[in-house]
């Protein structure tokens, strides 16, 4: 049973909740300008994370602002690797030059993350892009996913992620957002499952989506519940 847990959120997506979220989370997944954000927003987000002592990670996705990176895009594996490398490099440079901070982790966004759950070739391409920037970066992925397997096979560290505000299928994958009930909006339902999730041996970090309505208030309640259960909420 785990006695410590990381609490992460997707930020830098201009959803208006980053400031209160940073007061609750321990790791920030910063959009890298492809599905959301831009260089200016990245600098502002890095500043917020530094001010609140939050660990920073890259949140690369498909180059698709229109669909917020939540629609699959057909690309070659070489282009996937280049896509990841470019975005992680950009945020790493912004974080170091602007704030003197190193990235800690990488979490693929949206459709890219979900596609890599059961696609080893895609997962390998993502990991290759990450490793080309910094082999010390931790790769976030669902427990048992090809993304986690690919990261470990390449000699990178992996962190297994649970989702506080998303519904799961019986096979442990996330219910697609196109289906009813994919996002859990009732805080009571979220809080009822978040502590047991955090105590699982195969969960290292829990995500609250920054674009979910009320995400900041939910994150505050989640952190309080975790700490009340004597779990140490710390970055990866």
Kinemage of the C-alpha trace (Angstrom):
@kinemage 1
@onewidth
@group {chain A} dominant
@subgroup {mainchain}
@vectorlist {calphas} color= white
{ca unk a 1} P 0.000 0.000 0.000
{ca unk a 2} L 1.390 3.377 -0.994
{ca unk a 3} L 1.835 6.055 1.691
{ca unk a 4} L 2.703 8.866 -0.699
{ca unk a 5} L 1.085 10.179 -3.839
{ca unk a 6} L 1.623 12.893 -6.428
{ca unk a 7} L -1.300 15.124 -7.446
{ca unk a 8} L -1.043 16.487 -10.976
{ca unk a 9} L -3.106 18.727 -13.246
{ca unk a 10} L -2.991 19.786 -16.870
{ca unk a 11} L -2.248 23.520 -16.943
{ca unk a 12} L -1.186 26.246 -19.338
{ca unk a 13} L -4.290 25.527 -21.386
{ca unk a 14} L -5.850 28.947 -20.718
{ca unk a 15} L -8.815 27.508 -18.835
{ca unk a 16} L -8.705 30.124 -16.076
{ca unk a 17} L -8.001 27.829 -13.122
{ca unk a 18} L -4.213 27.628 -13.023
{ca unk a 19} L -3.618 29.921 -10.055
{ca unk a 20} L -5.897 28.085 -7.587
{ca unk a 21} L -4.838 24.710 -9.014
{ca unk a 22} L -1.171 25.470 -8.337
{ca unk a 23} L -2.010 25.915 -4.666
{ca unk a 24} L -3.222 22.295 -4.461
{ca unk a 25} L -1.166 20.168 -6.846
{ca unk a 26} L 2.401 18.904 -6.656
{ca unk a 27} L 3.058 18.403 -10.373
{ca unk a 28} L 2.004 20.568 -13.326
{ca unk a 29} L 1.625 19.182 -16.849
{ca unk a 30} L 2.280 22.275 -18.963
{ca unk a 31} L 0.797 22.508 -22.462
{ca unk a 32} L 3.543 23.005 -25.035
{ca unk a 33} L 1.734 25.091 -27.641
{ca unk a 34} L 0.390 22.303 -29.856
{ca unk a 35} L -3.072 21.534 -28.466
{ca unk a 36} L -3.142 24.694 -26.314
{ca unk a 37} L -0.982 27.535 -25.030
{ca unk a 38} L 2.014 29.317 -26.515
{ca unk a 39} L 5.459 30.506 -25.423
{ca unk a 40} L 4.050 33.433 -23.414
{ca unk a 41} L 1.572 31.200 -21.599
{ca unk a 42} L 4.344 28.685 -20.916
{ca unk a 43} L 6.468 31.381 -19.260
{ca unk a 44} L 3.528 32.524 -17.133
{ca unk a 45} L 2.728 28.942 -16.133
{ca unk a 46} L 6.343 28.171 -15.238
{ca unk a 47} L 6.386 31.304 -13.066
{ca unk a 48} L 3.264 30.128 -11.236
{ca unk a 49} L 4.698 26.664 -10.671
{ca unk a 50} L 7.943 28.094 -9.300
{ca unk a 51} L 6.039 30.459 -6.995
{ca unk a 52} L 4.043 27.604 -5.484
{ca unk a 53} L 6.836 25.027 -5.448
{ca unk a 54} L 5.170 22.772 -7.997
{ca unk a 55} L 7.175 20.337 -10.129
{ca unk a 56} L 6.979 20.963 -13.878
{ca unk a 57} L 6.417 18.494 -16.694
{ca unk a 58} L 5.727 18.736 -20.416
{ca unk a 59} L 2.257 17.985 -21.749
{ca unk a 60} L 2.753 17.454 -25.503
{ca unk a 61} L -0.093 16.588 -27.834
{ca unk a 62} L -1.202 16.619 -31.430
{ca unk a 63} L -0.930 20.002 -33.174
{ca unk a 64} L -4.655 20.630 -33.162
{ca unk a 65} L -5.918 23.682 -31.275
{ca unk a 66} L -9.326 23.331 -32.899
{ca unk a 67} L -10.027 19.978 -31.266
{ca unk a 68} L -7.892 20.625 -28.160
{ca unk a 69} L -5.723 17.639 -29.072
{ca unk a 70} L -8.554 15.228 -28.338
{ca unk a 71} L -8.979 13.943 -31.885
{ca unk a 72} L -6.607 11.340 -33.310
{ca unk a 73} L -4.289 12.538 -36.071
{ca unk a 74} L -2.675 10.077 -38.477
{ca unk a 75} L 1.078 10.621 -38.472
{ca unk a 76} L 4.098 8.468 -39.167
{ca unk a 77} L 6.048 7.230 -36.180
{ca unk a 78} L 8.956 9.460 -37.192
{ca unk a 79} L 6.682 12.493 -37.104
{ca unk a 80} L 5.310 11.449 -33.706
{ca unk a 81} L 8.848 11.317 -32.338
{ca unk a 82} L 9.639 14.717 -33.837
{ca unk a 83} L 6.371 16.135 -32.462
{ca unk a 84} L 7.235 15.032 -28.930
{ca unk a 85} L 10.872 16.080 -29.137
{ca unk a 86} L 9.985 19.549 -30.404
{ca unk a 87} L 7.404 20.258 -27.704
{ca unk a 88} L 9.410 18.875 -24.793
{ca unk a 89} L 12.493 20.778 -25.962
{ca unk a 90} L 10.531 24.014 -26.206
{ca unk a 91} L 9.162 23.797 -22.677
{ca unk a 92} L 12.521 22.662 -21.294
{ca unk a 93} L 14.159 25.729 -22.812
{ca unk a 94} L 11.463 28.079 -21.524
{ca unk a 95} L 11.672 26.590 -18.027
{ca unk a 96} L 15.469 26.738 -17.846
{ca unk a 97} L 16.096 30.096 -19.539
{ca unk a 98} L 13.175 31.914 -17.945
{ca unk a 99} L 13.128 30.341 -14.494
{ca unk a 100} L 16.181 28.124 -14.060
{ca unk a 101} L 13.971 25.057 -13.611
{ca unk a 102} L 14.448 21.562 -15.061
{ca unk a 103} L 11.525 19.466 -16.252
{ca unk a 104} L 10.673 16.468 -14.109
{ca unk a 105} L 8.242 14.470 -16.245
{ca unk a 106} L 6.311 14.156 -19.507
{ca unk a 107} L 2.641 13.312 -19.901
{ca unk a 108} L 1.234 12.982 -23.408
{ca unk a 109} L -2.068 14.797 -23.918
{ca unk a 110} L -5.517 13.683 -24.931
{ca unk a 111} L -5.854 11.483 -28.005
{ca unk a 112} L -2.104 10.875 -28.118
{ca unk a 113} L -2.041 9.593 -24.527
{ca unk a 114} L -5.050 7.358 -25.067
{ca unk a 115} L -3.794 5.946 -28.357
{ca unk a 116} L -0.501 4.937 -26.746
{ca unk a 117} L -2.263 2.780 -24.158
{ca unk a 118} L -2.590 -0.152 -26.561
{ca unk a 119} L -0.238 0.739 -29.406
{ca unk a 120} L 3.327 -0.279 -28.678
{ca unk a 121} L 4.724 1.216 -31.889
{ca unk a 122} L 3.205 4.593 -31.044
{ca unk a 123} L 4.332 4.298 -27.435
{ca unk a 124} L 7.889 3.571 -28.557
{ca unk a 125} L 7.806 6.631 -30.840
{ca unk a 126} L 6.658 8.858 -27.954
{ca unk a 127} L 9.318 7.489 -25.610
{ca unk a 128} L 11.993 7.929 -28.264
{ca unk a 129} L 11.092 11.606 -28.525
{ca unk a 130} L 11.238 12.047 -24.757
{ca unk a 131} L 14.540 10.194 -24.406
{ca unk a 132} L 16.129 12.310 -27.132
{ca unk a 133} L 15.625 15.378 -24.919
{ca unk a 134} L 16.403 14.017 -21.451
{ca unk a 135} L 16.586 10.405 -20.305
{ca unk a 136} L 15.956 11.478 -16.717
{ca unk a 137} L 12.379 12.522 -17.496
{ca unk a 138} L 9.635 10.410 -15.938
{ca unk a 139} L 6.977 9.145 -18.353
{ca unk a 140} L 3.370 9.174 -17.129
{ca unk a 141} L 0.939 6.527 -18.329
{ca unk a 142} L -1.930 4.266 -17.314
{ca unk a 143} L -0.978 1.169 -15.291
{ca unk a 144} L -0.312 -1.730 -17.631
{ca unk a 145} L -0.247 0.503 -20.701
{ca unk a 146} L 2.119 0.118 -23.626
{ca unk a 147} L 3.400 3.608 -22.824
{ca unk a 148} L 4.613 2.514 -19.396
{ca unk a 149} L 6.057 -0.689 -20.843
{ca unk a 150} L 7.842 1.221 -23.609
{ca unk a 151} L 9.322 3.709 -21.152
{ca unk a 152} L 10.690 0.994 -18.892
{ca unk a 153} L 12.004 -1.009 -21.849
{ca unk a 154} L 13.938 2.079 -22.968
{ca unk a 155} L 15.421 2.512 -19.510
{ca unk a 156} L 13.302 5.503 -18.537
{ca unk a 157} L 11.375 5.817 -15.305
{ca unk a 158} L 7.602 5.563 -15.508
{ca unk a 159} L 4.872 6.800 -13.179
{ca unk a 160} L 1.483 5.100 -13.240
{ca unk a 161} L -1.402 7.511 -13.321
{ca unk a 162} L -4.926 7.385 -11.964
{ca unk a 163} L -7.665 9.837 -12.918
{ca unk a 164} L -9.814 11.360 -10.204
{ca unk a 165} L -12.427 12.801 -12.536
{ca unk a 166} L -12.619 10.224 -15.338
{ca unk a 167} L -14.652 7.029 -15.677
{ca unk a 168} L -12.949 3.723 -16.430
{ca unk a 169} L -13.833 0.717 -18.523
{ca unk a 170} L -13.556 -2.783 -17.083
{ca unk a 171} L -10.168 -3.239 -18.785
{ca unk a 172} L -8.687 -0.255 -16.928
{ca unk a 173} L -8.743 2.147 -19.876
{ca unk a 174} L -10.554 5.463 -19.783
{ca unk a 175} L -14.096 5.827 -21.089
{ca unk a 176} L -13.828 8.005 -24.243
{ca unk a 177} L -15.033 11.560 -23.767
{ca unk a 178} L -17.494 10.994 -26.610
{ca unk a 179} L -19.467 8.629 -24.367
{ca unk a 180} L -21.888 9.681 -21.596
{ca unk a 181} L -20.426 9.733 -18.100
{ca unk a 182} L -16.810 9.863 -19.260
{ca unk a 183} L -16.101 12.838 -16.993
{ca unk a 184} L -17.199 12.574 -13.363
{ca unk a 185} L -18.639 15.888 -12.226
{ca unk a 186} L -20.034 14.977 -8.800
{ca unk a 187} L -17.376 15.794 -6.156
{ca unk a 188} L -18.873 13.204 -3.814
{ca unk a 189} L -18.238 10.448 -6.348
{ca unk a 190} L -14.700 11.663 -6.969
{ca unk a 191} L -13.796 11.891 -3.292
{ca unk a 192} L -15.238 8.443 -2.565
{ca unk a 193} L -12.753 6.800 -4.897
{ca unk a 194} L -9.672 8.993 -4.746
{ca unk a 195} L -8.177 7.709 -1.466
{ca unk a 196} L -8.532 4.005 -2.378
{ca unk a 197} L -7.017 4.867 -5.768
{ca unk a 198} L -4.061 6.640 -4.156
{ca unk a 199} L -3.397 3.639 -1.908
{ca unk a 200} L -3.103 1.214 -4.804
{ca unk a 201} L 0.413 -0.081 -5.342
{ca unk a 202} L 0.152 0.549 -9.096
{ca unk a 203} L -0.723 4.256 -8.831
{ca unk a 204} L 2.016 6.872 -8.385
{ca unk a 205} L 0.143 10.029 -9.349
{ca unk a 206} L -3.462 11.203 -9.593
{ca unk a 207} L -4.702 13.645 -12.225
{ca unk a 208} L -7.326 16.368 -12.020
{ca unk a 209} L -8.069 17.850 -15.450
{ca unk a 210} L -7.554 21.599 -15.451
{ca unk a 211} L -10.325 22.191 -17.980
{ca unk a 212} L -13.016 20.393 -15.954
{ca unk a 213} L -15.491 22.936 -14.484
{ca unk a 214} L -14.706 23.427 -10.804
{ca unk a 215} L -11.336 21.665 -11.133
{ca unk a 216} L -9.546 23.946 -8.657
{ca unk a 217} L -12.148 23.473 -5.932
{ca unk a 218} L -12.146 19.739 -6.620
{ca unk a 219} L -8.362 19.561 -6.389
{ca unk a 220} L -8.460 21.353 -3.045
{ca unk a 221} L -10.929 18.821 -1.663
{ca unk a 222} L -8.958 15.915 -3.099
{ca unk a 223} L -5.746 17.080 -1.468
{ca unk a 224} L -7.534 17.543 1.854
{ca unk a 225} L -8.963 14.019 1.602
{ca unk a 226} L -5.565 12.534 0.792
{ca unk a 227} L -3.878 14.301 3.685
{ca unk a 228} L -6.698 13.361 6.062
{ca unk a 229} L -6.012 9.741 5.105
{ca unk a 230} L -2.358 10.263 6.150
{ca unk a 231} L -1.038 10.096 2.614
{ca unk a 232} L 2.011 12.273 1.901
{ca unk a 233} L 1.163 14.416 -1.137
{ca unk a 234} L 4.486 15.013 -2.874
{ca unk a 235} L 5.844 15.487 -6.368
{ca unk a 236} L 7.221 12.560 -8.325
